[in-house]
């Protein structure tokens, strides 16, 4: 990455943790540059920075989840933080009934409670000892489903549950734009905004193309609905109670009639709301274990914020691309 004096570059965007073997692999892969000029490499239909590709290969080689484990999947800025909070709160709700003020979500960032496989646990050529984690353990990933499956199908146990949250591409893009500005602690100009927009349209971005990612999990949920749940971010915003109950049932942690009457669903939604989490001291001023400021993960979380950033022509262009790519899949965005 010569020539770049980029401030505050996160480790996953670098190329300093790549093995000799992976360097050889990278030299054979299709390559391109992201909107900031950093090299991306296409491995099995997905774009990666070198360090992330190394971690993904290590996940495939070493990660063996238990059948009780849960994997949360998404694209970056696709509703990841909210999904982590909700699932953690759902799965562990009995533990904190007596003392809700001791709930870990009040003192820890959701990303520290639900670690990323390739951005944290297997980053930097680590091979973590997963046996020390309690069961059920909740992990998260931005990997494609077929990439994840290459690891999970090697497990001797039956497949673990996978929950995918999908957010419309225009809001994902705008949220990603703000995230990159905060991450690099810089104010990018309109020209850079347009470069990033073009990258989304071409699909050349970390974990992209968007449509390949989304379709993989959509088809997975149709083929194996018992183990893969597909959630739409917009539906979660629109009918949170319905979707959280659906999530709880899928994970085999359904709400009892008594819990519903006592307001347990509403309590979880309140605890995990953007307003509540973003105003906590840990999320305003803390730093996550992967070295990113906690407040970077909380912005508006709204549906339709793209209208404040994209011209009608840009919106139409990206809608047309996604519609064309998803044609015949049965997956429709309102």
Buried (B, 14 or more C-beta within 10 A) or exposed (E): BEEEEBEEBBBBBBBEBBEEEBEEBBEEBEEBEBBBEBBBBBBEBBBBBBBBBBBBBBBBEBBEBBBBBBBBBBBBBBBBBBBBBBBBBBBBBEEBEEEEEEBBBBBBBBBBBBBBBBBBBBBBBEEBEBEEBEEBBBBBBBBBBBBBBBBBEEBEEEBBBBBBBBBBBBBBBBBBBBBBBBBBEEEBEEEBBEBBBEBBBEBBBBBBBBBBBBBBBBBBBEEEEEBBBBBBBBBBBEEBEEBBBBBBEBBEBBBEEEBBEEEBBEBBBEBBBBEBBBEBEBBEEBBBEBEBBBBBBBBBBBBEBBEEBBEEEBBEBBBEBBEEBBEEEEBEBE
